[in-house]
Amino acid sequence: MRIAILKRDRCQPRKCQYECIKYCPMVRTGAETIVIGEDGKPVISEELCEGCGICIKKCPFEAISIIGLPDRLTGEETHRYGENGFVLYGLPIPKPGKVTGLLGENGTGKSTAIKILSGLIVPNLGAKTATWDAIIKRYAGSELQNYFIRLAKGGLKISYKPQYVNAIPDYFRGNVRELLEGTDERGMAAELVDALELNAALENDIKELSGGELQRVAVIACMIRDADFYFFDEITPYLDIYQRVRVARVIKEVLNDRAVVVVEHDLAILDMLADYIHLIYGKPAEYGVVTMPKSTGRGINEYLSGFLHAENVRIRDKPIEFTAHPPREKQEEERRVSVEYSEFEKSYDGFVLKAKAAGIESGEVLGVVGRNAIGKSTFVKVLAGEIEPTKGRIELDIKI
């Protein structure tokens, strides 16, 4: 099986000579393997393409990909974004009382998958459009058949938390309290605000919230809807380690009798939260394949190793390995202090950062770890000379 992908944002027919058509061997024999579409961009026939790869090499903008896929995926397209566009194969399976994780590389269709299950996208099965009857028939005999029957009839209550929380102020005007009170269908807003430590932000306008505050507001807003299925498109961005653990625990406890699907990249949080996971592999912006469910531990280990045993597919040339090792030994001549500072303080209204005297040596990588909003960025800005300390001094003899 072969699919052809045209990266439409890269394709610039006004600046090329249609090399993809000019050099295609099949076109030269008279076949309409590549033709010019209504928008002036090439349309590649996957049925006629022989996969020689000449168009890939000749395209001056690297806008074409020809991908060979296992024959078992033939006719199994779940959704396709237009002709020669991204293709998604398969979907995760939400189960009542369980948390389903979805793990995979960016651009392989995780958000598309949960938007389909949330009813935000109607899957087209690889065609221009598809009827609900065709969709239900495609999944006949599977756990998703009944799901789509209920979804088509409007019989599912669904709560969805979007990936990009920084867009929330574009859709809502008001403060945090007003947003949550208008959303609370379970009478749990106050309890969850307390659990996720958002009481201090209740009267703040939505557009004034930090990324971490917006993320927690979005998670709470999703949980306080009375739904059958809950979909979270990433829960950890902008959150520190403490907040990530708190959010995961609250989701697990509050939604323990509901079906939950979580897209997540933080492996530790996914391991803690999910009952089982689906991996999704493929090529970013080209195609994605959702695996059958795996136990959480097995799924994470296969993702790290780069080899999926049940599918007999290698998704990565090298495994991702975490090695524990002591700090490297530095030669005496390397030991030169680049940044030196005395004990200093930086004060703002209602906040004081205190730092003890120290120095940073040349060639040293120094990590700064801590909860959000306790001064990590302020500390670095003082060292970089961007802001002056209220007390103490910083001696800089370097370029930053």
N, C-alpha and C positions, 0 to 999 in steps of 0.2 A: 504494500500500500504506500502511496506517495501523496504528500500534500505540498502545495506551492503557497508561499507566503510573500506578499508584497507589503513592505513597510511603507505605507502611504505617506508618512511624514517625511521620509527620506527621498522618495521618488520625485524627480523634477524633470518631467518630459520636455519642458521648454529649454532646458540646458543640456540636453543630450540628443543623440541621433537615433534613439530607440535601438541601441546596440543589442538589447535582449531579443528583439525581433530580427534584426539584421543578421545576427550570427547563429540563430537557432537552426540546427540541422533539420528538424522536422518542418519548420516553416519553409525552408529551402526546397523541400520535396513537395510543397503545395498544401501541407496540412495547416489548419488554423489553430496551431498549438498556442500561439500568443497573438492576441489581437488588441487593437486600441479600444478602450472603453469610452463611454460617453463623456467622462471627465478628462479624457486625453491620456489617461494612465493605462499601462498594459494590463490585460486580463489573461492569466495563464490557465490553460485547460489541464487539469490534473489527470484526466483520462488519456489525453494524447501525449503528455510529457513523458519522455523516456529517462529523465533524471541524469542527463549527461553533465549538467552543471556549468555549461558554457555561459548561459545567461548570468549566472552568479558571478563568474569571473569578469565578464565584460561590462556589467553594470557599473558606471563610474561613481555611483552613490551608495553602493553596497546595500541596495534596497530589496534584493531578492534572496529568498531561501527556498531550497527544494529539500524536503525532509522525507526520508524513508521511515515508515512506521510498521509495526507488526501487523500482519494481515488480520489478526483477531480484532483490530480496531475498525476495520472496514464497516461502514454503515452504522457505527456506534457514536457518531457525533452527538453531543448534548447541545452545544450551542456554538455558533460561528458568527463572528463579527464581519459579515459581508463577504463577498467573493475574494478569495486569496487573503482573508483576514485570519485573526487568531481563532484557534479551534480548542474547545474544551471537550474532553472525553470523560464521562462518568460524573458522579455526584457523591458527596458524603451522605451517610444514612443517619438521620437523627433518631434517637430512641428515648422514649419516656423514662424519666428518672435517671438518665445517664448524661454525662458530659462528653461530647464528641469533639476531639481536637482535629484541626486541619493544619498540617505542617508542610511547607515547601518554599521554594525560592520565589522571590518577588517576580511578578509578571507572568506567573504560570496558571492563573485563573482561580485563586482562592476566593477573592472578593466576588468574582462572577458566580462561583458556585453557591455562595450563601445568599447572593441577591436572587438567584433562581429559586432557591428554597424559601426565601422570604416573600416571593411573589412580586419582587421589584422588576424582574426580568422574566419574560415568558420564553422558555427555551425554544429555539427554532429547529433543532435536530439537524443542523448543518445546512438547512435550506433558507429561503428568504423568510418564510414564516411557517409555523406549524399549528395545527388545531389542537385543542385539548384532547380530543379523541385520539389523535396520532401520538401525542405525548404519553397518554395513559397506556396505549397499546405498546409503545416502546418499552415501558417498564412493567408490562404484564408479568405476573409471577414473582416480582421482586417486592421488597419491603416499601419501595418508593411508589408502587402502584396506588395503594390506598391513600398515601400522602397526597399525590397529585389529584386523585379523585376529590378529596376534601378541599384541596387548594382551589381547584377549578370551580367548585360550588360555593366558594367563600366560606367554607365551614371550619377554617383554621384561624385561631387567634395567634398572631405573630408579633413579637417585639424584636426590633432590629437596632443594633448600635453600630453606626457607621465608622469607617476607618479614620476619616479625616475630621477630628473633633474641632479643629480650628475653623471649620466652616459653620459651626453652630451659630455664632453671632450673626451670620448672614440671614438666618431663618427665624431667629427669635429676638425680640426686644423685651427687656425687662431684667429683673434680678433673679438670682438662683432660687430663692423661695417661690417666686411666682411661677417659674418654669416647672419646679417639682410639684407644687400644689396642683397645677393644671394637668399634670401627668399621672398623679398618684391614684391608681385604681385598686391598690391593695392595702392602703392605709399604713404603709411601711416607710414612707419618705423620712420621717424624723429619726426612726431607728437606724436607717442606712446612712443618713447624714452623720449621725453620731459615730457609727462604726467606721466610716471612712474619713473621719475628722474634717468635716467640711462646715462645722457650725460657724466658724469665724467668717466664712465667705457667703453666708446665706443672704445678706443684704447687698452684696456686691453685684453690680451690673454684669451681665454675661460677657460683654465685650471687654471688661476689665480683668477677666480671670487669666491666670497663668495656664500654660499647657497642661500641667499636672492637675490643676483644679478643674479644667474643662473635661479632662479624661474621666475624673471621678464623677462629675455631674452627669456625663453621658452614660456611664455604667449604671449609676443609680436610676436615671430616667428609664433605662431599658428594663431594669429589674422590677420597678414599681408598676409596670403595666401588667394587667392580669391576662396572661397569654398561655397558650399550650406549648409554644416553641419559642426559644430565645436564641438570637443569633448575635454574637459579639465579633466584630471585625477588628481584632487586636485590642488588648486591654492594658498593655504595659507601656507604650510610648509615653514619654514625659514623666513617668513615675519612677521614684527611687526604689531600691530593693525592698525596704520596709513596706512601702505603699503597694508594691506589686503583690507581695505575700498577703497583705490585708485584703486586697481586692479579690484575689483567687479564693481565699477562705470564705469570704462573704458570699461569693457566687455559689460555691459548693454547698454552703449551709442553707442559704435562702431559697435556692432553686433545686433543692434535692429531690423534689417530686415532679420536676418538669424536664422536658427535653431541651438540652442546651448544646449549641455548636459554637466552638471558639476557634477563630483563626489566630495563631500566635507563633512568634519566632523565638521567644524566650523558652529554652528547653527545660530549665528548672521549673518554671511556672507551669508549663504544659504537663510535665511529669507529675507535678503536685495536683493539678486540677482535673485532667482528663481521665476518664475511665477506659477509653480506647481512642485510637487516632487513625485517620486516613492520611497517607502521604500523597503529595501531588508532585509529579515530576514532569519535565519537558524542557522547552526552550523559552525563555522570557519573551513575551510579545509574539510568540509563534504558535505554541501549542502547550497544553497541559493535560496530564492523565491522572485521574484520581484512582488510587488503589482501593482494594477492598479493606475493611477495617482490620487493624492489628492491635494487639495489646500495646499499651502505652510504652512500656519498656522496650519491647521488641521493635516497635516502629521507630523510636528515637535512635536505637542502636543501628538499625538498618540505614536510617537517614545519615548518620554519622559515618558509617562504613562505606556508603556509596553503592551498596549492592542490595537489591530487593529480592529476597529468596523466593517468595511465592510467585512473583512475576518473572523471575529470572532475568532481571534488567539491571544493568549497571548505570547509575545516574551520575557518577562522578569518577574521574580518573584516579583520584587519590582520596583516601579517607580523611575526615577531619579528626585530628588527634589533639588532646589536651595533655601537655607534658608538665610535670612538676619538677622544677629544678631550682637550685640556689642561685642567688645573684652572681653574675659572672665576675671572675677575678679581674681587677683592673691593674695595669702596670703602674708603677710609681709615677712615671712621667705623665700618665693620664690624669692623675689626681690634681686637678686645678679647679678651684672654686670659681664658678662663673657668676653666681648670684649670691649675695650675702646680705642678710638683713638682721637688724636687732629686733628685740621684742617690740611688736607694734600693735596698735589698735586702729580700727576704722569704725566710726560711729555714724549711724543714721538715726532718724527719728524712730525710737522704739526698738532699735537693733544695734548690737555692738559685736564686732568680730575681734577676738583676741588671738594673737599668734606669738609663739615663743621664738626666740632668736635661733637662727639656723642658716645653713648654706646649701646650695645645690651645686654639685660638681659637674665638670664638663664630661659629657658622654653618659650621664646618668639619666634614667627615665624615672620620673617621680610621679606616682599616682596620688590623686586627691579623692578620697572616698568619704561619702557622708550623705545624710538625708537631704532632700530638697529644702531650699530656703534657709540654710544655716550658714551661708557665707562662702561656699566653694568658689563661685565665680568672682566674688569680691576679693578673695584671697589671691587668685591668679591675676586679677586686674591690678592689684597693688604691686605684685611682683613685676608685672610687665610695665609698670610706670604709667598706666592709663589713668589711675586715680591716686591721689596722695593719701597716705595714712594720716589719721587724726593725731596719733602719737607714734614716735619711733622714726626710723629712717631706713631707706632702701638704697644700697650702693650698687649701681649698674655700670658695668664696663663692657657691655655686649650689645649687639644689634638684635632687635626682636621684630 
